[in-house]
Amino acid sequence: MVVVQRIDPATYERLALHEGYRSVELRDGMLVEKPPVSFGHLWTIDTLSRDLIIQLDREAFLVSVNNARLRVGDTYVVPDVVVLPGPLTKTLLARDPHRLAVFTDPVPLVVEVWSPSTGGYDMETKIPLYQARDDREIWRPHPVERTLTAWVRRADGSYEETLHTSGVIECAALPGIRVDLGALFG
């Protein structure tokens, strides 16, 4: 018999600050460990995050890689890459620098890179959660297929989905921010 014990958000936030729980998400009160990533997954995350950091104004935005938690109700997920508003992060830092980095407000850009270990979970669970949060733009680069799927939030709250197969992509939520798919996938 398997015994499952649900935990509340406050307990999760305390646990997530400890070494053994840093790669753990909370899904409806249940702990879910993020699996190890492939080399293609790692390469894409690193390349994209560097591109974003170089292009973004560091006073206006913070790029987080596998650290910030995005919260919807009792669910906390850790995106591969997320662009956070700088003023908001500074306010939260000033309020309590020792608290877990949790964001409940919509963010400009969330990225989940496809991986053999997480591809299904990301599409079935995480992408809909980001849409429920009203995040402005969601990207899913696929290093094997060398594509990038983007979901951009419309004024009516729905999302427009676009599959990019080549060229330079401009982020709708961050005007002027561009990513070259050829360079992204190496």
C-alpha positions as CSV (number, residue, x, y, z in Angstrom):
1,M,0.0,0.0,0.0
2,V,1.3,3.5,-0.9
3,V,0.6,6.2,1.6
4,V,0.5,9.7,0.2
5,Q,0.7,12.7,2.4
6,R,-0.3,16.1,1.0
7,I,1.6,19.2,2.1
8,D,0.4,22.8,2.3
9,P,2.1,25.7,0.4
10,A,3.8,27.1,3.5
11,T,5.5,23.7,4.2
12,Y,6.5,23.4,0.6
13,E,8.1,26.8,0.6
14,R,10.1,25.9,3.7
15,L,11.2,22.5,2.2
16,A,12.1,24.0,-1.2
17,L,14.8,26.2,0.5
18,H,16.7,23.1,1.7
19,E,19.3,21.3,-0.5
20,G,17.4,18.1,-1.0
21,Y,14.3,19.8,-2.2
22,R,15.6,22.4,-4.6
23,S,14.4,20.6,-7.7
24,V,11.0,19.7,-6.4
25,E,7.7,21.2,-7.6
26,L,4.4,21.1,-5.8
27,R,1.4,19.9,-7.8
28,D,-1.9,20.1,-5.9
29,G,-0.2,19.3,-2.6
30,M,2.0,16.5,-3.9
31,L,5.8,16.8,-4.3
32,V,7.1,16.2,-7.8
33,E,10.8,16.0,-8.5
34,K,12.2,17.5,-11.7
35,P,14.1,14.8,-13.5
36,P,17.7,15.1,-14.8
37,V,18.0,16.8,-18.2
38,S,19.6,15.8,-21.5
39,F,22.5,17.6,-23.1
40,G,20.3,19.1,-25.7
41,H,18.0,20.4,-23.0
42,L,20.9,21.9,-21.1
43,W,22.4,23.5,-24.2
44,T,19.1,25.1,-25.2
45,I,18.5,26.5,-21.7
46,D,22.0,27.9,-21.4
47,T,22.1,29.4,-24.9
48,L,18.6,31.0,-24.6
49,S,19.2,32.4,-21.1
50,R,22.5,34.0,-22.3
51,D,20.8,35.5,-25.3
52,L,18.0,36.9,-23.1
53,I,20.4,38.3,-20.5
54,I,22.5,40.1,-23.1
55,Q,19.4,41.7,-24.7
56,L,17.4,42.7,-21.7
57,D,17.8,45.8,-19.5
58,R,19.0,44.4,-16.2
59,E,17.1,47.1,-14.2
60,A,13.9,46.2,-16.0
61,F,14.1,42.4,-16.0
62,L,15.7,39.4,-14.3
63,V,16.3,36.1,-16.1
64,S,15.9,33.0,-13.9
65,V,17.1,29.6,-14.9
66,N,15.5,26.6,-12.9
67,N,15.2,28.7,-9.8
68,A,12.0,30.8,-9.6
69,R,8.7,29.2,-8.7
70,L,5.5,30.2,-10.5
71,R,2.4,29.6,-8.4
72,V,-1.2,28.8,-9.3
73,G,-3.3,27.9,-6.2
74,D,-1.5,25.1,-4.4
75,T,0.7,24.3,-7.4
76,Y,4.3,25.5,-7.7
77,V,6.2,24.9,-10.9
78,V,9.9,25.6,-11.8
79,P,10.2,26.7,-15.4
80,D,13.5,26.1,-17.3
81,V,13.8,29.8,-18.0
82,V,11.6,32.7,-16.9
83,V,11.9,36.5,-17.5
84,L,10.7,38.3,-14.4
85,P,9.9,42.0,-14.0
86,G,12.8,43.7,-12.3
87,P,10.8,46.1,-10.1
88,L,8.7,43.3,-8.7
89,T,11.8,41.1,-7.9
90,K,13.4,44.1,-6.2
91,T,10.3,44.7,-4.1
92,L,10.1,41.0,-3.0
93,L,13.8,41.0,-2.3
94,A,13.5,44.1,-0.1
95,R,10.5,42.6,1.7
96,D,12.2,39.3,2.6
97,P,15.5,38.3,1.0
98,H,15.4,34.8,2.7
99,R,12.0,33.8,1.3
100,L,11.6,31.3,-1.5
101,A,11.4,33.1,-4.9
102,V,7.7,32.6,-5.7
103,F,5.7,34.6,-8.2
104,T,2.0,34.7,-8.4
105,D,1.6,37.5,-10.9
106,P,1.8,36.9,-14.6
107,V,5.3,37.2,-16.1
108,P,6.4,38.4,-19.6
109,L,8.0,35.1,-20.8
110,V,8.1,31.5,-19.6
111,V,10.2,28.8,-21.3
112,E,10.0,25.0,-21.0
113,V,12.5,23.2,-23.2
114,W,11.4,19.9,-24.6
115,S,13.2,16.9,-23.1
116,P,12.6,13.2,-23.4
117,S,12.0,13.0,-19.6
118,T,9.6,16.0,-19.3
119,G,8.0,16.6,-22.8
120,G,4.6,15.1,-21.9
121,Y,4.4,16.6,-18.5
122,D,5.3,20.0,-19.7
123,M,2.6,19.9,-22.5
124,E,-0.1,18.3,-20.3
125,T,0.5,20.1,-17.1
126,K,2.9,23.1,-17.2
127,I,1.8,24.9,-20.4
128,P,-1.9,25.0,-19.3
129,L,-0.8,26.2,-15.8
130,Y,1.2,29.1,-17.4
131,Q,-1.9,29.9,-19.4
132,A,-4.1,29.8,-16.3
133,R,-1.7,32.3,-14.7
134,D,-2.1,34.6,-17.7
135,D,1.6,34.7,-18.4
136,R,2.1,36.9,-21.5
137,E,4.2,34.5,-23.7
138,I,5.2,30.9,-23.3
139,W,7.9,29.2,-25.4
140,R,8.6,25.5,-25.9
141,P,11.9,25.1,-27.8
142,H,12.4,21.5,-29.1
143,P,16.1,20.8,-29.6
144,V,15.6,17.5,-31.5
145,E,13.1,18.9,-34.0
146,R,14.8,22.3,-34.0
147,T,11.5,24.1,-33.6
148,L,10.0,26.6,-31.2
149,T,6.3,26.7,-30.3
150,A,5.1,30.0,-28.9
151,W,1.9,30.8,-27.2
152,V,1.1,34.5,-27.0
153,R,-1.7,35.8,-24.8
154,R,-4.3,37.9,-26.7
155,A,-6.3,40.8,-25.3
156,D,-9.3,38.5,-24.9
157,G,-7.3,36.1,-22.6
158,S,-6.9,33.3,-25.2
159,Y,-3.6,32.2,-26.6
160,E,-2.4,32.2,-30.2
161,E,-0.1,29.3,-30.9
162,T,2.7,29.6,-33.6
163,L,5.2,27.0,-34.6
164,H,8.6,28.4,-35.7
165,T,10.8,26.2,-37.8
166,S,13.6,28.6,-38.8
167,G,14.9,32.2,-38.7
168,V,14.9,34.8,-36.1
169,I,12.0,35.0,-33.6
170,E,10.9,38.2,-31.9
171,C,9.4,37.9,-28.5
172,A,5.9,39.5,-28.6
173,A,5.9,40.2,-24.9
174,L,9.4,41.7,-24.9
175,P,9.6,43.9,-28.1
176,G,13.1,44.0,-29.6
177,I,14.1,40.7,-28.0
178,R,15.1,38.3,-30.8
179,V,16.3,34.7,-30.8
180,D,18.0,33.1,-33.8
181,L,16.8,29.4,-34.0
182,G,19.9,28.3,-35.8
183,A,22.2,29.7,-33.1
184,L,19.8,28.4,-30.3
185,F,20.1,24.8,-31.4
186,G,23.8,24.9,-32.2
